[in-house]
Amino acid sequence: MRLKHVARVGYGLGQPPELSDTGIPILRATNINRGKFSSRGLIFATKSDLPLERAPLLGEGEILVVRSGAYTGDSALVTREWVGSAPGYDLRVSPMAAYSPFIAYCLLGATTLDQIDLAKSRAAQPHLNADDLGDVRIPLPDVVEQRRIADFLDAAIAKVDALAAHRRSQSAALGEVELSQIGEHLGGFDATGSRIGTGWGWLPSLPSGWGVGPVYAYFHVELGKMLNAARASSESRLPYLRNANVHWYEVGTEDMASMAFDEDERIRYGVRAGDLLVCEGGAGVAEAAVWDGRFSPCFYQKSLHRVRATKDLPVEWLMYWLRYAKAAGVFEADGNLATIPHLTGEQLAEYRIPIPPDSRRRVAELKSLVASIRNAQAALDAANALLAERRQALITAAVTGQIDVTTAGGVAA
């Protein structure tokens, strides 16, 4: 059956009204994920803000489908009074023809929205046409069977989602262990003897035998080369790293840009194995990783700082300090939160850091510990990726009759 024969396709809100922090929640594309609603970043409006002719309320049993943007095609069943925002279509299912929760699961099945060719849209970003959505063919057993399938999936998917949430919680807990251990090493809390105060609320004391000094006394900090559009189109281009390539402990080279560098610039802006690269701004401000020299020559853009050791203090020690300081909100406190955060070279060079006599031992221990934690987190992520595939396959199999939901077994051919 075509979807338009069992449901009416309507439109969400045009432009958000004046908003308040109470009232009716407005669903946006970012609040919809694989059939579920997320409350993160919800905005609200009162009924007086929303004339019904502009934005009819979504009631229980209706389905909201994202019609444009990165989340195009995602959908979720409405379980309370909401308002659909601009990126959404509102599907009002006829109770005489179909059961809304079953239709909602159909929209999550692999065989349903695969029928829609988003590439034929003339829009700059993916866009789901209302007519194409209405023409989607869906399997339609009798209403009793629809209810049975939806009830089965409600229980099965709840178990899958609970397991996925538990794994995400485990990964988050491992992240807390990582930060805790970095803090232990940075603060030398395994050392015996007296301690001295630092005046830092996030790292209040250090062993009395340690030093404290500015970054510039131990490292040379250099900002990268500004991007030049003309040089970016030159034939003699060389690869360079930018902040999108640098994340905590990792440098990704799958998506690198290139531009021309003069001979003197190749010396100034080159990176070599053992250099620490630090993000200068944006959401990833202060994120850092050590370049492993996987290929040469390689350069770096102005969005990164290159840090090289000038004394016997490993760059990794500064990397772990940056990791812990960012988690403590140090760089937020130093900037204007209303703007994009930046960590200038002058700021980075002036920060004072703990200087232990056994920095190399501590770096080696942290490197091993962080690697173990990251491996465990990667295993949890991989397990959740497989679970997501299982979730998708289960929904598709149930709504297309490939399994008998009364026994959860395969249907005989």
C-alpha positions in Angstrom: 0.0 0.0 0.0 1.2 3.5 -0.7 1.8 5.6 2.4 -0.6 8.4 1.2 -3.5 6.0 1.2 -3.2 5.3 5.0 -1.8 8.7 6.2 -2.2 12.4 5.5 1.1 14.3 4.9 1.1 17.7 6.5 3.7 20.4 7.2 5.4 21.6 10.3 6.0 25.1 11.6 7.3 27.7 9.1 9.4 30.1 11.4 9.8 29.5 15.1 7.8 32.1 17.2 9.0 34.0 20.2 10.1 31.3 22.5 9.9 30.8 26.3 11.5 28.2 28.6 8.1 26.6 29.3 5.1 25.5 27.3 4.9 23.2 24.3 8.2 21.6 23.1 9.0 22.2 19.5 10.6 19.3 17.8 13.5 20.0 15.4 15.5 17.6 13.2 18.2 17.4 15.9 15.7 16.0 18.4 14.9 13.0 16.3 17.1 10.0 16.1 16.3 6.5 14.8 12.7 6.6 15.9 13.3 8.2 19.3 13.0 11.8 20.6 15.9 13.4 22.3 15.2 16.3 24.8 18.7 17.8 24.2 18.4 21.4 23.1 14.6 21.5 23.2 12.9 24.9 22.7 9.4 25.8 23.8 6.5 28.0 22.9 3.1 28.8 24.5 -0.2 28.2 22.6 -0.6 31.9 22.2 2.7 31.9 20.4 1.5 29.4 17.9 -1.7 30.1 16.0 -3.2 26.7 15.0 -3.4 27.8 11.4 0.4 28.3 11.4 1.4 25.3 13.5 -1.2 22.6 14.3 -0.2 20.7 17.4 1.0 17.2 17.0 -1.0 14.7 19.0 -0.3 11.2 20.3 -0.1 8.6 17.5 1.1 11.0 14.8 4.5 10.6 13.1 7.1 13.3 12.4 9.4 12.8 9.4 12.5 15.0 8.9 12.2 16.5 5.4 15.6 18.3 4.9 19.1 18.6 6.2 21.5 16.0 7.5 18.8 14.0 9.2 16.5 13.7 6.2 14.2 10.7 6.3 14.6 10.1 10.0 11.3 9.8 11.9 9.6 9.2 15.2 6.2 8.5 16.7 4.7 11.3 18.7 3.8 10.2 22.2 2.6 13.5 23.7 1.6 17.0 22.7 4.4 18.6 20.6 4.9 21.0 17.8 6.7 20.0 14.6 9.3 22.5 13.4 10.2 23.5 9.9 12.2 20.5 8.8 9.3 18.0 9.5 6.4 16.4 7.8 3.5 15.4 10.0 1.9 12.0 9.2 -1.6 11.5 10.5 -2.5 7.9 10.1 -6.0 6.8 9.5 -7.0 4.4 12.4 -9.3 2.6 10.1 -6.5 1.7 7.7 -3.4 1.3 9.8 -1.9 1.3 13.3 0.4 4.3 13.8 3.2 2.6 15.7 3.4 -0.1 13.0 3.7 2.7 10.3 6.4 4.4 12.4 8.4 1.1 12.4 7.8 0.7 8.6 9.5 4.1 8.1 12.5 2.9 10.1 12.8 -0.3 8.0 15.5 -0.6 5.3 13.0 -1.4 2.6 10.9 1.8 3.0 12.9 5.0 2.7 15.4 3.2 0.4 12.7 3.8 -2.2 13.2 7.6 -2.1 15.9 9.1 -4.3 17.1 12.2 -2.4 19.7 12.9 -5.0 17.2 14.1 -7.5 16.3 17.0 -5.3 17.4 20.4 -6.7 18.1 21.6 -3.2 21.6 22.2 -2.0 21.1 19.7 0.8 19.2 16.4 1.0 15.4 17.1 0.8 12.4 14.7 1.0 9.6 15.6 -1.3 6.0 15.2 0.1 4.8 13.5 -3.0 7.7 11.0 -2.9 7.0 10.3 0.8 3.4 9.7 0.0 4.2 7.3 -2.8 6.4 5.1 -0.6 5.1 1.5 -0.6 4.7 -0.1 2.8 3.8 -3.7 3.7 0.3 -3.7 5.2 -1.0 -6.8 7.0 -4.3 -6.6 8.8 -4.5 -4.2 11.8 -4.4 -7.0 14.4 -1.1 -8.2 12.9 0.2 -4.7 12.8 -0.5 -4.3 16.5 1.2 -7.6 17.2 4.3 -6.6 15.2 4.5 -3.2 16.8 4.1 -4.7 20.3 6.9 -7.2 19.6 9.2 -4.5 18.3 8.4 -2.2 21.3 9.8 -4.8 23.6 12.7 -6.0 21.4 13.9 -2.6 20.5 13.7 -1.4 24.1 16.1 -4.2 25.1 18.5 -3.3 22.2 18.4 0.4 23.1 19.0 -0.3 26.8 22.0 -2.4 25.9 23.4 0.3 23.7 22.8 2.9 26.4 24.6 0.7 28.9 27.6 0.5 26.6 27.7 4.2 26.1 27.6 4.6 29.9 30.5 2.2 30.2 32.5 4.2 27.6 31.7 7.5 29.4 32.9 5.9 32.7 36.1 4.9 31.1 36.6 8.5 29.9 36.2 9.6 33.6 38.9 7.0 34.6 41.2 8.4 31.9 40.8 12.0 33.2 41.2 10.9 36.8 44.4 9.1 36.0 45.8 12.0 34.1 45.0 14.2 37.0 46.7 11.8 39.4 49.9 12.0 37.3 49.8 15.7 36.7 49.4 16.3 40.4 51.9 13.7 41.5 49.5 12.2 44.0 51.5 9.0 44.0 54.5 10.8 45.4 55.3 10.8 49.2 56.3 13.8 51.2 55.1 17.4 51.6 53.1 19.3 49.0 52.9 22.9 47.9 49.8 24.9 46.8 49.4 26.0 43.2 46.5 28.4 43.5 44.8 26.4 40.7 41.3 25.2 41.8 41.5 22.3 39.3 45.0 21.1 40.4 45.4 22.6 43.9 48.8 21.1 45.0 52.0 19.5 43.8 54.8 17.6 45.4 57.3 20.1 47.0 60.1 18.7 44.9 58.4 19.6 41.6 58.8 22.8 39.7 56.2 25.1 38.0 57.1 27.0 34.8 55.6 28.6 31.7 55.1 26.6 28.6 57.5 28.9 26.7 60.4 27.9 29.0 60.2 24.3 27.8 58.6 24.4 24.4 58.6 26.4 21.2 55.1 27.3 20.0 54.5 28.3 16.4 51.2 29.1 14.6 50.7 27.6 11.2 50.5 29.2 7.7 47.5 31.2 6.7 45.5 29.6 3.9 46.0 31.4 0.5 43.3 30.7 -2.0 45.6 31.3 -5.0 48.2 28.9 -3.5 45.5 26.3 -2.8 44.9 26.1 -6.5 48.5 26.0 -7.5 49.9 22.9 -9.3 52.8 22.6 -6.9 50.7 21.9 -3.9 51.8 20.0 -0.8 49.7 18.4 1.9 49.0 20.3 5.1 47.1 19.5 8.4 44.3 21.7 9.8 42.2 21.5 13.0 39.7 19.1 11.4 42.6 16.5 11.3 43.6 16.8 14.9 41.7 15.1 17.8 42.8 14.0 21.2 45.8 11.7 20.8 45.1 11.2 17.1 45.9 12.8 13.7 43.7 11.8 10.9 45.1 12.1 7.3 42.1 10.7 5.3 40.9 14.1 4.4 43.9 16.4 3.9 44.0 19.7 2.0 47.0 21.0 0.0 48.5 24.3 -1.1 51.9 25.7 -2.3 54.7 26.5 0.1 57.8 28.5 -0.7 61.2 27.1 0.2 61.5 29.2 3.4 57.9 28.3 4.4 58.7 24.6 4.1 61.2 25.0 6.9 59.0 27.2 9.0 55.7 25.3 8.6 56.9 21.8 8.2 56.0 19.1 10.8 58.2 16.2 11.8 57.8 13.1 13.9 57.4 14.1 17.6 55.8 17.5 17.0 52.7 18.2 19.1 49.8 19.8 17.1 47.3 21.8 19.1 44.0 23.1 17.8 43.9 26.9 18.0 40.1 27.5 18.0 36.6 26.2 17.5 34.8 23.3 19.3 38.0 21.3 19.4 40.1 24.1 20.9 43.2 22.8 22.8 42.8 19.3 21.4 46.2 17.9 20.7 48.1 15.0 19.2 51.7 14.0 18.4 52.5 13.8 14.7 54.0 10.3 14.0 55.8 11.3 10.7 53.8 8.8 8.7 54.8 10.7 5.5 57.0 13.6 4.6 56.9 16.4 3.7 53.9 17.5 5.6 52.9 21.0 6.8 50.3 22.7 8.9 47.8 25.5 8.6 47.1 28.6 10.8 44.3 26.8 12.7 47.0 24.7 14.5 49.9 25.4 16.8 53.1 23.3 16.4 54.9 22.7 19.7 58.5 21.4 19.9 60.4 20.6 23.0 63.4 22.8 23.8 64.3 21.0 27.0 64.1 17.5 28.5 60.3 17.6 28.9 58.2 15.4 26.6 55.6 17.2 24.4 53.2 14.4 25.6 53.3 15.9 29.1 51.9 19.1 27.7 49.3 17.1 25.7 48.0 15.4 28.8 48.0 18.8 30.7 45.9 20.3 27.8 43.5 17.3 28.1 43.0 17.7 31.8 42.9 21.5 31.7 40.2 21.6 29.0 38.0 19.1 30.9 38.4 21.4 33.9 37.1 24.4 31.9 40.4 26.3 32.0 40.1 27.6 28.4 36.5 28.5 28.7 37.2 30.7 31.7 39.9 32.5 29.8 37.7 33.4 26.8 34.4 34.9 25.8 31.9 32.1 25.7 29.6 34.1 23.4 32.2 33.8 20.6 34.2 30.9 19.1 36.8 29.9 21.7 40.4 30.5 20.7 43.7 29.5 22.2 46.3 32.0 20.9 50.0 31.2 20.7 50.7 33.8 23.3 48.1 32.4 25.7 49.4 28.8 25.3 53.0 29.9 25.8 52.2 31.8 29.0 50.3 29.0 30.8 52.2 27.6 33.8 52.5 23.8 34.0 53.8 21.4 36.6 57.4 20.2 36.0 58.1 16.8 37.6 61.6 15.2 37.7 60.2 11.9 36.3 58.1 13.3 33.5 59.2 10.6 31.0 58.1 7.8 33.3 54.8 9.5 33.9 54.3 10.0 30.2 55.0 6.3 29.5 52.6 5.2 32.1 49.8 7.5 30.9 50.4 6.5 27.3 49.9 2.8 28.1 46.9 3.5 30.3 45.2 5.8 27.7 45.8 3.3 25.0 44.1 0.6 27.0 41.1 2.8 27.7 40.8 3.9 24.1 41.0 0.3 22.9 38.2 -0.6 25.3 36.1 2.3 24.1 36.7 1.3 20.5 35.5 -2.2 21.3 32.3 -0.8 22.9 31.7 1.5 19.9 32.2 -1.5 17.5 29.8 -3.6 19.5 27.2 -0.8 19.4 27.7 -0.4 15.6 26.9 -4.1 15.2 23.9 -3.7 17.6 22.6 -0.8 15.4 22.8 -3.1 12.4 20.9 -5.8 14.4 18.3 -3.2 15.4 17.7 -2.2 11.7 17.6 -5.8 10.5 15.1 -6.7 13.3 12.7 -3.9 12.4 12.9 -4.7 8.7 12.4 -8.4 9.2 9.4 -7.8 11.5 7.5 -5.3 9.3 8.1 -7.3 6.1 7.0 -10.6 7.6 10.4 -12.3 7.5 10.0 -13.4 11.1 7.0 -14.7 12.9 6.7 -12.3 15.9 4.4 -14.7 17.8 7.4 -17.0 18.2 10.2 -14.6 17.1 11.2 -17.3 14.7 11.8 -17.4 10.9 8.7 -17.8 8.7 8.8 -21.0 6.7 9.3 -20.5 3.0 
